[in-house]
Amino acid sequence: MSGIGALRLILGDQLSAGLSALADLDPVRDVVLLAEVAAECRYVPHHPQKIVLVLSAMRHFSAELAARGIRVRHVRLDDPANTGSLGGELARAVRELSPARVVVTEPGEWRLAQEMAGWQAALGLPVEIRPDDRFLCSLAFFRRWAAGRRQLRMEFFYREMRRRTGLLMEGADPAGGRWNFDAENRKPLPPGLVPPRPLRFPPDAVVREVMALVAARFPDHFGSLDGFGWPVTRAQALAALEDFIRHRLPFFGDYQDAMAQGEETLFHSLLSTSLNIGLLLPREVCAAAEAAWRAGHAPLPAVEGFIRQILGWREYVRGIYWLHMPRYAELNALGADRPLPGFYWGAPTSMACLRAVVRQTRDMAYAHHIQRLMVTGNFALLAGIAPREINAWYLAVYADAIEWVELPNTHGMAIFADGGIMASKPYAASGAYIHRMSDYCRGCAHDVKAAVGPRACPFNFLYWDFIARHRDQLAANPRMAMPLRTLARMDPARVAAMRAQAARFLDSLR
């Protein structure tokens, strides 16, 4: 190949046939470039299942493009000529193919956006960076929505998106007369209710080849490849969507915040991997859920709760990310500086909830939003784990983690490092929350009802130490008034005992 028209670079999270970089493609003169590079596998130690997911999906996507008669240059990870970096592979393709221009879609991570901004000068030819129009909210619209607002609360953004898209609307009013049914979606899993298992996809020949490659190349990365079953093609992703709508959506709302031993997926969709790498589009997922409600297959609270996660939360965190980066990643409103404890990487811990969630993360590269927020995230918040360390962990260990979605959820929601840009208060909780929403406390070495003493639940004394440690900073937050009043009424000797136990516990972490 030489003297081609456009070289169109597709990233591993852009596997959508309608991607803006593929618009106006000339199948005769243009070439599509996909590159599996070591730098993207190692900038954090990504879970092996995450690497397998992305590389396998890239290979299937390349084959689908080629089957449509599109010229594809796919550089594999084990290609001896592979330069190991995205920019290196783009430069090599430019040298060998002599394109008139390069066309890309804007990336989902700030570091890649900065790299892309320098490509035109480095390559000496035009580089067109197109907006990523797969989302329901453009970055330009989010900036306009945010301009002049003192607080950027997701709920008000979500209502605006409902109006703009017409999803779950009856004319100018929200379906059912309410915007939000969250208060009805907070039930623990009752005894005897067994959630249906989600549809999983046995590895095909492509996936098996990639699994062997990843096992050989990244043997020191945290996580197991056993049981890999993520969708890696558009057809599989659509089948997974249909399976969720049919079998789990009707109960999703009631139990979306529940946690249970041995029930890792409950009624969750497991569609975030397919959405985040482009095999599914947010509009079609929301439309499928809405259609299930209108057909009487799923109740409105379940459908509204699910659509809110995509139309509201997912679009909102993307807007927050691009509005505030790169400064956002450096914020540390609570001055947290403790190293990440080893049990996040599988070291022994006496806390049953953390042990269960980390084991599940290791085995599946998955944990649902409450496990991430109220177990691993809550502990990081209470213990004062350094934001940079806990963010790197979340980005590494979950198959759906891309920085635009991971960073705001961790930085803003879980550990309050942004000081309230996203959340109206720190989502700090004692062991009582975990006990109410899960069965993790059953058989735990710690007593969830004890805040001091040899069997006290660490979440209890860490919670009150957190409140006391930050009382001056939290005093201005009206949503923290109740715990601050409770702290003020406590026996000072009891507070001192809890704080002393918290200090000993935290000093013991390795």
C-alpha positions as CSV (number, residue, x, y, z in Angstrom):
1,M,0.0,0.0,0.0
2,S,1.3,3.5,-0.8
3,G,-0.1,7.0,-1.4
4,I,-3.4,6.3,0.3
5,G,-6.1,8.8,1.0
6,A,-6.8,8.9,4.8
7,L,-5.3,6.8,7.5
8,R,-8.1,6.3,10.0
9,L,-6.9,5.3,13.5
10,I,-9.4,3.4,15.7
11,L,-8.7,3.0,19.4
12,G,-9.5,0.0,21.5
13,D,-12.5,1.7,23.1
14,Q,-13.9,2.9,19.8
15,L,-15.2,-0.3,18.2
16,S,-18.3,1.2,16.7
17,A,-19.2,0.9,13.0
18,G,-20.7,4.4,13.1
19,L,-17.6,6.0,14.7
20,S,-17.0,9.6,13.5
21,A,-13.5,8.6,12.3
22,L,-15.1,6.2,9.9
23,A,-17.6,8.6,8.5
24,D,-17.0,9.4,4.8
25,L,-14.5,6.5,4.5
26,D,-13.4,5.7,1.0
27,P,-13.0,1.9,0.9
28,V,-10.7,2.1,-2.1
29,R,-8.3,4.8,-1.0
30,D,-8.5,4.8,2.8
31,V,-6.9,2.5,5.4
32,V,-8.2,1.8,8.9
33,L,-5.4,1.3,11.5
34,L,-5.8,-0.6,14.8
35,A,-2.8,-1.2,16.9
36,E,-2.4,-3.5,20.0
37,V,0.5,-1.8,21.9
38,A,2.2,-2.7,25.1
39,A,2.2,0.9,26.4
40,E,-1.6,0.8,26.6
41,C,-1.6,-2.5,28.4
42,R,0.9,-1.3,31.0
43,Y,0.4,2.3,31.9
44,V,-1.4,0.8,34.8
45,P,-1.3,-2.9,35.4
46,H,-4.6,-3.7,33.7
47,H,-6.5,-6.8,34.8
48,P,-5.7,-9.7,32.3
49,Q,-9.4,-10.0,31.5
50,K,-9.5,-6.3,30.5
51,I,-6.6,-6.7,28.2
52,V,-8.1,-9.8,26.6
53,L,-11.5,-8.1,26.3
54,V,-10.1,-5.1,24.4
55,L,-7.6,-7.0,22.2
56,S,-10.1,-9.7,21.3
57,A,-12.8,-7.1,20.5
58,M,-10.3,-5.2,18.3
59,R,-9.4,-8.3,16.3
60,H,-13.1,-9.2,15.8
61,F,-13.8,-5.6,14.8
62,S,-10.9,-5.6,12.3
63,A,-12.3,-8.8,10.7
64,E,-15.8,-7.3,10.4
65,L,-14.4,-4.2,8.7
66,A,-12.3,-6.4,6.3
67,A,-15.4,-8.5,5.5
68,R,-17.1,-5.3,4.4
69,G,-14.3,-4.6,1.9
70,I,-12.5,-2.0,4.0
71,R,-8.7,-2.0,4.0
72,V,-7.4,-2.7,7.5
73,R,-3.9,-2.5,9.0
74,H,-4.1,-4.3,12.3
75,V,-0.9,-4.4,14.3
76,R,-0.9,-7.3,16.8
77,L,0.8,-7.2,20.1
78,D,3.2,-10.0,19.2
79,D,4.1,-8.5,15.8
80,P,8.0,-8.4,15.8
81,A,7.9,-4.9,14.3
82,N,5.5,-3.5,16.9
83,T,7.0,-0.3,18.3
84,G,5.0,-0.7,21.6
85,S,3.3,2.6,21.6
86,L,0.3,4.1,19.8
87,G,2.2,7.1,18.5
88,G,5.0,4.8,17.3
89,E,2.6,2.7,15.4
90,L,0.9,5.7,13.8
91,A,4.2,7.1,12.8
92,R,5.3,3.7,11.3
93,A,2.0,3.5,9.3
94,V,2.5,7.0,8.0
95,R,6.0,6.2,6.9
96,E,5.0,3.0,5.1
97,L,1.6,4.1,3.7
98,S,2.2,7.8,2.9
99,P,-1.4,8.9,3.6
100,A,-2.6,12.4,2.7
101,R,-4.0,12.8,6.1
102,V,-4.8,11.1,9.4
103,V,-8.4,11.0,10.8
104,V,-9.1,10.1,14.5
105,T,-12.0,10.3,16.9
106,E,-11.2,12.2,20.2
107,P,-10.1,9.7,22.9
108,G,-11.6,9.0,26.3
109,E,-8.5,9.9,28.3
110,W,-6.7,13.2,28.8
111,R,-3.3,11.7,28.4
112,L,-4.2,10.5,24.9
113,A,-5.8,13.8,24.0
114,Q,-2.6,15.6,24.8
115,E,-0.6,13.1,22.7
116,M,-3.0,13.5,19.8
117,A,-2.7,17.3,19.9
118,G,1.0,16.9,19.0
119,W,0.6,14.4,16.2
120,Q,0.1,16.9,13.3
121,A,3.4,18.6,14.0
122,A,5.2,15.4,14.7
123,L,4.0,13.6,11.5
124,G,4.1,16.6,9.2
125,L,0.6,16.1,7.7
126,P,-3.0,17.0,8.6
127,V,-4.5,15.2,11.6
128,E,-8.2,15.7,11.9
129,I,-9.6,15.0,15.4
130,R,-13.3,14.5,15.3
131,P,-15.8,14.6,18.2
132,D,-17.0,11.4,19.7
133,D,-20.7,11.5,18.8
134,R,-21.6,8.1,20.2
135,F,-22.7,9.8,23.5
136,L,-26.1,11.3,24.2
137,C,-24.6,14.6,25.4
138,S,-21.9,16.4,23.5
139,L,-19.0,18.0,25.4
140,A,-20.0,21.3,24.0
141,F,-23.6,21.0,25.3
142,F,-22.3,19.9,28.8
143,R,-20.1,23.0,28.9
144,R,-23.0,25.2,28.1
145,W,-25.2,23.5,30.7
146,A,-22.5,23.9,33.3
147,A,-21.7,27.5,32.6
148,G,-22.7,29.8,35.4
149,R,-24.0,27.0,37.7
150,R,-22.7,27.1,41.3
151,Q,-23.3,23.4,41.7
152,L,-23.2,20.7,39.0
153,R,-25.6,18.2,40.4
154,M,-26.3,15.1,38.4
155,E,-30.0,15.1,39.1
156,F,-30.6,18.4,37.3
157,F,-28.5,17.3,34.4
158,Y,-30.4,14.1,34.2
159,R,-33.7,15.9,34.0
160,E,-32.4,18.0,31.2
161,M,-31.3,14.9,29.3
162,R,-34.7,13.3,29.7
163,R,-36.3,16.4,28.2
164,R,-33.7,16.5,25.3
165,T,-34.0,12.8,24.4
166,G,-37.7,12.2,25.3
167,L,-36.7,9.1,27.2
168,L,-39.3,8.1,29.8
169,M,-41.3,11.3,29.1
170,E,-45.0,11.8,28.7
171,G,-45.1,15.0,26.8
172,A,-43.4,17.6,29.0
173,D,-43.7,15.5,32.1
174,P,-41.7,12.6,33.4
175,A,-43.3,9.2,33.1
176,G,-45.1,8.2,36.3
177,G,-45.1,11.9,37.5
178,R,-41.6,11.6,39.0
179,W,-38.1,12.1,37.8
180,N,-36.5,9.7,40.1
181,F,-37.5,6.4,41.9
182,D,-34.2,5.9,43.7
183,A,-35.9,5.7,47.1
184,E,-37.7,2.6,46.0
185,N,-34.5,0.9,44.7
186,R,-32.7,0.2,48.0
187,K,-33.7,-3.3,49.1
188,P,-31.3,-6.0,50.3
189,L,-31.6,-9.4,48.6
190,P,-34.2,-11.4,50.5
191,P,-33.4,-15.0,51.5
192,G,-34.4,-17.6,48.8
193,L,-34.4,-15.2,45.9
194,V,-31.9,-16.5,43.3
195,P,-30.9,-14.1,40.6
196,P,-30.6,-15.6,37.1
197,R,-27.1,-15.9,35.8
198,P,-26.1,-13.4,33.1
199,L,-25.3,-14.6,29.6
200,R,-21.6,-15.4,29.2
201,F,-19.7,-16.2,26.1
202,P,-17.2,-19.1,26.0
203,P,-13.9,-18.0,24.4
204,D,-13.7,-18.6,20.7
205,A,-10.5,-19.2,18.8
206,V,-9.7,-15.5,18.6
207,V,-10.2,-15.0,22.4
208,R,-8.2,-18.2,23.2
209,E,-5.3,-17.0,21.2
210,V,-5.4,-13.6,22.9
211,M,-5.7,-15.2,26.3
212,A,-2.5,-17.2,25.7
213,L,-0.7,-14.1,24.6
214,V,-1.8,-12.1,27.6
215,A,-1.0,-14.8,30.0
216,A,2.6,-15.0,28.6
217,R,3.1,-11.2,28.3
218,F,1.5,-10.0,31.6
219,P,2.0,-12.8,34.1
220,D,2.5,-10.3,37.0
221,H,-0.8,-8.4,36.5
222,F,-3.4,-8.8,39.2
223,G,-6.4,-11.0,38.2
224,S,-7.4,-14.3,36.8
225,L,-8.3,-15.2,33.2
226,D,-10.3,-18.3,34.3
227,G,-14.0,-17.9,33.4
228,F,-13.5,-15.1,30.9
229,G,-16.9,-14.6,29.2
230,W,-17.3,-11.0,28.2
231,P,-18.9,-10.0,24.9
232,V,-16.2,-9.3,22.3
233,T,-18.4,-8.7,19.2
234,R,-21.4,-6.6,18.4
235,A,-23.6,-9.6,18.0
236,Q,-22.6,-10.9,21.5
237,A,-23.2,-7.5,23.0
238,L,-26.7,-7.3,21.5
239,A,-27.4,-10.8,22.9
240,A,-26.2,-9.7,26.3
241,L,-28.5,-6.7,26.2
242,E,-31.5,-8.8,25.2
243,D,-30.7,-11.3,28.0
244,F,-30.6,-8.5,30.6
245,I,-33.8,-6.9,29.4
246,R,-35.6,-10.2,29.4
247,H,-34.3,-11.8,32.6
248,R,-32.9,-9.3,35.1
249,L,-34.2,-5.8,34.3
250,P,-37.6,-6.3,36.0
251,F,-35.8,-6.9,39.4
252,F,-32.9,-4.5,38.8
253,G,-34.4,-1.6,40.5
254,D,-35.3,-3.3,43.8
255,Y,-31.9,-4.8,44.3
256,Q,-29.5,-2.6,42.5
257,D,-27.8,-1.6,45.8
258,A,-27.8,-5.1,47.3
259,M,-24.7,-7.2,48.0
260,A,-24.6,-10.9,48.7
261,Q,-22.0,-13.6,49.1
262,G,-21.9,-15.9,46.1
263,E,-24.2,-13.6,44.0
264,E,-21.6,-11.4,42.3
265,T,-23.9,-10.1,39.5
266,L,-27.4,-10.1,41.1
267,F,-29.7,-8.4,38.6
268,H,-27.1,-6.0,37.1
269,S,-26.7,-5.7,33.4
270,L,-22.9,-6.3,32.9
271,L,-23.2,-4.1,29.8
272,S,-20.7,-1.4,30.9
273,T,-17.8,-3.2,29.1
274,S,-19.8,-3.3,25.8
275,L,-20.8,0.3,26.2
276,N,-17.4,1.5,27.1
277,I,-15.5,-0.1,24.2
278,G,-18.3,0.8,21.7
279,L,-20.0,-2.6,21.0
280,L,-23.2,-1.0,22.3
281,L,-24.5,2.6,22.1
282,P,-26.1,4.3,25.0
283,R,-29.2,5.4,23.1
284,E,-30.1,1.8,21.9
285,V,-29.6,0.4,25.5
286,C,-31.8,3.1,27.0
287,A,-34.4,2.6,24.2
288,A,-34.5,-1.2,24.9
289,A,-35.1,-0.6,28.5
290,E,-37.8,2.0,27.9
291,A,-39.5,-0.4,25.4
292,A,-39.6,-3.1,28.1
293,W,-41.5,-0.7,30.4
294,R,-43.9,0.4,27.7
295,A,-44.6,-3.2,26.8
296,G,-45.4,-4.0,30.5
297,H,-42.4,-6.3,30.9
298,A,-40.5,-4.3,33.5
299,P,-41.8,-1.8,36.2
300,L,-41.0,1.9,35.9
301,P,-38.8,2.2,39.0
302,A,-36.5,-0.5,37.6
303,V,-36.3,1.0,34.1
304,E,-35.9,4.6,35.4
305,G,-33.1,3.5,37.8
306,F,-31.3,1.7,34.9
307,I,-31.7,4.5,32.4
308,R,-30.5,7.0,35.0
309,Q,-27.2,5.2,35.3
310,I,-26.6,5.6,31.5
311,L,-28.5,8.8,30.4
312,G,-27.8,10.5,33.7
313,W,-24.7,9.3,35.5
314,R,-22.6,8.0,32.6
315,E,-23.1,11.1,30.5
316,Y,-22.6,13.4,33.5
317,V,-19.3,11.9,34.7
318,R,-17.9,12.2,31.1
319,G,-18.9,15.9,31.1
320,I,-17.3,16.5,34.6
321,Y,-14.1,14.8,33.4
322,W,-13.5,16.9,30.3
323,L,-14.8,20.1,32.0
324,H,-12.2,19.9,34.8
325,M,-9.2,18.0,33.5
326,P,-6.3,18.0,33.9
327,R,-6.5,19.8,37.3
328,Y,-9.3,17.4,38.4
329,A,-6.9,14.5,38.7
330,E,-4.7,16.4,41.1
331,L,-7.4,17.5,43.6
332,N,-7.1,16.2,47.1
333,A,-9.6,18.1,49.2
334,L,-9.3,15.9,52.3
335,G,-5.5,15.8,52.2
336,A,-5.4,11.9,51.9
337,D,-1.9,10.5,51.7
338,R,-1.9,6.9,53.0
339,P,-0.5,4.2,50.7
340,L,-2.9,1.6,49.3
341,P,-3.1,-1.4,51.6
342,G,-1.9,-4.7,50.2
343,F,-5.3,-6.4,50.6
344,Y,-6.5,-4.4,47.6
345,W,-4.1,-6.6,45.6
346,G,-5.2,-9.8,47.4
347,A,-3.2,-9.8,50.6
348,P,-5.0,-11.4,53.6
349,T,-7.5,-9.2,55.5
350,S,-9.9,-10.0,58.4
351,M,-12.7,-7.9,56.9
352,A,-15.1,-10.2,55.1
353,C,-16.7,-7.5,52.9
354,L,-13.3,-6.3,51.5
355,R,-12.1,-9.8,51.1
356,A,-15.2,-10.8,49.1
357,V,-15.1,-7.8,46.9
358,V,-11.4,-8.0,46.1
359,R,-11.6,-11.7,45.5
360,Q,-14.5,-11.1,43.1
361,T,-12.6,-8.3,41.4
362,R,-9.6,-10.6,41.0
363,D,-11.7,-13.4,39.5
364,M,-14.1,-11.4,37.3
365,A,-12.6,-8.0,36.7
366,Y,-16.0,-6.8,37.9
367,A,-17.8,-5.4,40.9
368,H,-21.1,-3.5,40.8
369,H,-21.4,0.1,41.7
370,I,-22.3,-0.3,45.4
371,Q,-19.4,-2.7,46.0
372,R,-17.1,-0.2,44.4
373,L,-18.6,2.8,46.2
374,M,-19.5,1.5,49.7
375,V,-16.9,-1.2,50.3
376,T,-13.6,-0.5,48.5
377,G,-14.3,3.2,48.0
378,N,-15.7,3.7,51.5
379,F,-12.7,2.1,53.1
380,A,-10.3,4.3,51.0
381,L,-12.3,7.4,52.0
382,L,-12.3,6.6,55.7
383,A,-8.7,5.5,55.8
384,G,-7.4,8.5,53.8
385,I,-5.9,6.5,50.9
386,A,-4.0,8.8,48.5
387,P,-6.2,9.6,45.6
388,R,-3.6,8.8,43.0
389,E,-3.1,5.3,44.4
390,I,-6.8,4.3,44.7
391,N,-7.6,5.8,41.3
392,A,-4.8,3.8,39.7
393,W,-6.2,0.7,41.3
394,Y,-9.7,1.2,40.1
395,L,-8.4,2.0,36.6
396,A,-6.3,-1.2,36.6
397,V,-8.6,-3.9,38.0
398,Y,-12.0,-3.4,36.3
399,A,-12.8,-4.5,32.8
400,D,-15.0,-1.5,32.1
401,A,-12.6,1.1,33.5
402,I,-11.6,3.9,31.2
403,E,-10.3,7.1,32.8
404,W,-13.2,9.4,31.7
405,V,-15.6,7.2,33.7
406,E,-13.4,5.8,36.4
407,L,-11.8,9.0,37.6
408,P,-14.9,11.1,38.4
409,N,-16.6,8.1,40.0
410,T,-13.6,7.4,42.2
411,H,-12.3,10.9,42.8
412,G,-15.6,12.7,43.2
413,M,-18.1,10.1,44.4
414,A,-16.1,7.5,46.3
415,I,-13.3,9.5,48.0
416,F,-14.6,13.1,47.8
417,A,-11.2,14.2,46.6
418,D,-12.8,16.9,44.5
419,G,-14.3,18.6,47.5
420,G,-17.9,18.4,46.3
421,I,-17.7,19.2,42.6
422,M,-19.7,16.0,42.0
423,A,-21.2,14.8,45.3
424,S,-23.1,16.9,47.7
425,K,-21.4,15.1,50.6
426,P,-18.7,12.4,51.3
427,Y,-20.3,9.0,51.0
428,A,-18.8,7.9,54.3
429,A,-20.6,5.0,56.1
430,S,-20.0,2.8,59.1
431,G,-20.4,-1.0,59.1
432,A,-24.1,-0.6,59.6
433,Y,-24.7,0.2,55.9
434,I,-22.8,-2.8,54.7
435,H,-24.7,-5.0,57.2
436,R,-28.0,-3.6,56.0
437,M,-27.3,-4.1,52.3
438,S,-25.4,-7.4,52.4
439,D,-24.7,-10.6,54.2
440,Y,-21.0,-10.0,54.3
441,C,-21.0,-9.5,58.1
442,R,-22.3,-13.0,58.7
443,G,-19.4,-15.0,60.0
444,C,-16.9,-12.1,59.8
445,A,-14.1,-12.0,62.3
446,H,-15.4,-8.5,63.3
447,D,-18.6,-7.5,65.2
448,V,-20.5,-5.0,63.0
449,K,-22.2,-3.7,66.1
450,A,-19.0,-2.9,68.0
451,A,-17.0,0.3,67.5
452,V,-14.3,-0.3,70.1
453,G,-12.6,-3.4,71.4
454,P,-10.8,-6.4,69.9
455,R,-13.6,-7.5,67.6
456,A,-14.8,-4.0,66.6
457,C,-15.7,-3.6,62.9
458,P,-13.0,-1.3,61.4
459,F,-15.6,0.5,59.4
460,N,-17.1,1.7,62.7
461,F,-14.1,3.2,64.4
462,L,-12.7,4.5,61.1
463,Y,-16.0,6.2,60.3
464,W,-16.0,8.2,63.6
465,D,-12.3,8.9,63.2
466,F,-13.0,10.3,59.7
467,I,-15.9,12.5,61.0
468,A,-13.7,13.8,63.9
469,R,-10.6,14.3,61.7
470,H,-12.5,16.4,59.2
471,R,-15.1,18.0,61.5
472,D,-14.1,21.6,60.8
473,Q,-14.1,21.0,57.0
474,L,-17.4,19.2,57.1
475,A,-19.2,21.7,59.4
476,A,-20.1,23.9,56.3
477,N,-21.9,21.0,54.7
478,P,-25.6,20.8,55.8
479,R,-25.8,17.1,54.8
480,M,-23.2,16.3,57.4
481,A,-25.0,18.1,60.2
482,M,-26.5,14.9,61.7
483,P,-23.3,12.9,62.1
484,L,-21.5,16.0,63.4
485,R,-24.2,16.5,66.0
486,T,-24.0,12.8,67.0
487,L,-20.2,13.1,67.4
488,A,-20.7,16.2,69.6
489,R,-23.0,14.3,71.9
490,M,-20.7,11.3,72.3
491,D,-18.7,10.7,75.4
492,P,-15.3,12.2,74.8
493,A,-13.6,9.1,76.3
494,R,-15.4,6.9,73.8
495,V,-14.4,9.1,70.9
496,A,-10.8,9.1,72.0
497,A,-11.0,5.3,72.3
498,M,-12.3,4.9,68.7
499,R,-9.7,7.3,67.3
500,A,-6.9,5.6,69.1
501,Q,-8.1,2.2,67.8
502,A,-8.3,3.7,64.3
503,A,-4.8,5.0,64.5
504,R,-3.4,1.6,65.6
505,F,-5.4,-0.1,62.9
506,L,-4.2,2.3,60.2
507,D,-0.6,2.0,61.3
508,S,-0.8,-1.7,61.0
509,L,-1.8,-1.6,57.3
510,R,0.8,-2.8,54.9
